[in-house]
Every structure is written in structure tokens, then in C-alpha cells.
Amino acid sequence: MKTDTKIKLFLVDDDAVFLKAMEIQFMEHADFEIETFPTGELCIKNLTKKPDIIILDYHLDGIVKNAINGMQTLDKIKEFNAGIPVIMLSSQDKIEVAVSCIHHKAFDYVVKSETSFVRLQKVISTFFKYQKMENELNWYMERM
């Protein structure tokens, strides 16, 4: 993972209990700067804070009646900055949903469960390892 500074993580979920539980787990088990948002609109308004990674709920339909859903939020995040990695999170264990998220440029898709925090940690770690390898490869390619 990033070692020079804290990783800026946005958690976006309309389930307040789940959102708080995830925030606590990340604060206790990793070195993150965390911001939480109950709607996609609030997440989008804060993208200028340059998150390193976003964990985004697929539905986002529990708080504001006409709020945008997770897929619409994902699309707007990618319009703002295609380089921000977004991990989609949902209670739906359907391959069609996961494939749709990946087609919309999500980095990964994780099903909500009692083990989702461990899976999210692994996905985040994988992303930063991949990013490090890509940066090293670019460094070598520039010198050739």
C-alpha cells in the first residue's frame, strides 16, 4: 500500500450502521484518512479532495428518495477522474451486477458479508501493488 502518506479513502453507503462499522474497521486495522458519505451526490461534491480510492455501495437508495444510485455515481466519478479506483460493494451476489460494475470501470466488486472487510483490504492492497508496478514499469520505459 501507499507508504509515504495516509491513503485517502471515501466510503459511500446509505446504510448508516454498515457505513460506521466499515469506518471503524478501517480506522482500527489500517492507516487511512477516511471520509464517509451517505449519498452519491455528497461523494461527487467532495471529489476535489482527491481520494486515493473509493468504496461505493451499488444501490444507495435508502436515504434520499430521488438520489442517484451507485452505478450513476460510479459513472460521474469516472467522468470527473477516470483514474480514481472505485470498488463497488453490494449485498447482491449476482454475476450480472458484478460484470456491469466492471464494464462501468469499477476496479472490483465485493459482496457485502461478514468477510467483506477482509476482501476489501485485499483488493485495496492489490490495487496499490499494481499501481507501484505500473509506476516502476513507466519509469523504466521512459529511460529506454
N, C-alpha and C positions, 0 to 999 in steps of 0.2 A: 504494500500500500504506500501511499504518499508518506514521505518521512520528514520533509522539510517543514511543513505546516500542517495544521489540522485539516482534515477533509471536511469540506462544507457540504453537508447532507440536508436535502429537503425531503421531508416525509409528508405525503399528501394523502389523507384518508378522511372520509366523513364519519367514520366510526370513532368517536372520541375516546372510548375505552381502549380500543385496539391501538389507536394513534399514540396515546400516552404510554401504553405498555411497550410499544416499539421504541419510543423515545428513551424510556428508562433503560431498556436493554442495550441500546446503542451507547448510552452515556456510561453504563457500568462496564461494558466489555470492549470498548474501542475508543480511540481518540478522535472524536468527531465534533465539529461545530454544527449543531442541529437546529433547524427551524422547521416548525410544523405548521401545516395549513389544512383547514377542513374543506376547502373547495379548490377546484382547479383555477378559478379566477384569481384567488389570492396568491396562488403559486406563480401564475403568469405575471402578476403585478410586481413580484419580487425577483424576477429573473435577472434584473440588473445587479443583484448581489452576487452573481456569478457562482452558482452552486457547482460543486465538482461532480455530484451525482444526485439523482432524484429517484425516490421510490414512490410510485404513483398507483393509487387504487384504480381498478378498472371501472367501477361503477360511479362513485361519487354522486349518489342520488338521494342521500338521506337528510341533508340539512336545508338546502335551498331548493325550492320546487323546480325552478327553471334553470338550475345550474348546469354547466357543461359537464359532460361525462369524462371519464378517464381517457378515452380514445381521442376526443376532441382536444383535451388538454395536452395529450402527447403530441398531436399534430401542431398545436400552437407553440409548444416548447421547441419542436424541431424547426418551425418557421423562424423563431427567434434566434436559435443557435443549434444547428444540426449536430454539433459536437458534444452537447451535453448528454451523457449516458442516462437513460431512463430505464429503470427496472419496473415492470408492471407487476402488480400484486392483486390477486383476486381469489375469492372463495370458489370460483368456477374452475372445476377440474376438467375442462373441455379442450381438446386439441385444437378445435377451430378457433377458439378465443386466443389461445397462445400463438397460433400461426398468424392470426390477424394482427396481433400486437407486434410481432416481429416484422410483418410486412409494413407496418407503420413506423418502423425504425426503432422499436424498443430494443435495448441491449439484451434483455432476458425477460422471462415470465416466471413468476413464482406463485404457487398456490398457497393461500393462507391456511396454516395448520399450526400445530404445536411445535413443529420443527422449522417454520418459515424463517425465524430469525437466524438460525444456523445457516440455512440455504442462502439468505441474503448476504451474510458475512462472506460466504464463499464466492458468490457472484461478484461482490464488490472487490474482493481480493483478486479475483481473476481479471476483472477489468483493469485494475492498476498494474498488474503484471503484464498484461497485453499492451497497455499504454507505454510502459517502460521499454518493452522490446521494440515497439514501433518507433519510439524516440531514438533508441540506440541504432536501429537499422537506418533511420533517416540521417543520423549523424555520420554513419559510415558511408552512405550513398553520396552525401554532399562532398566527401573527401576523395571520391573516385573521379 
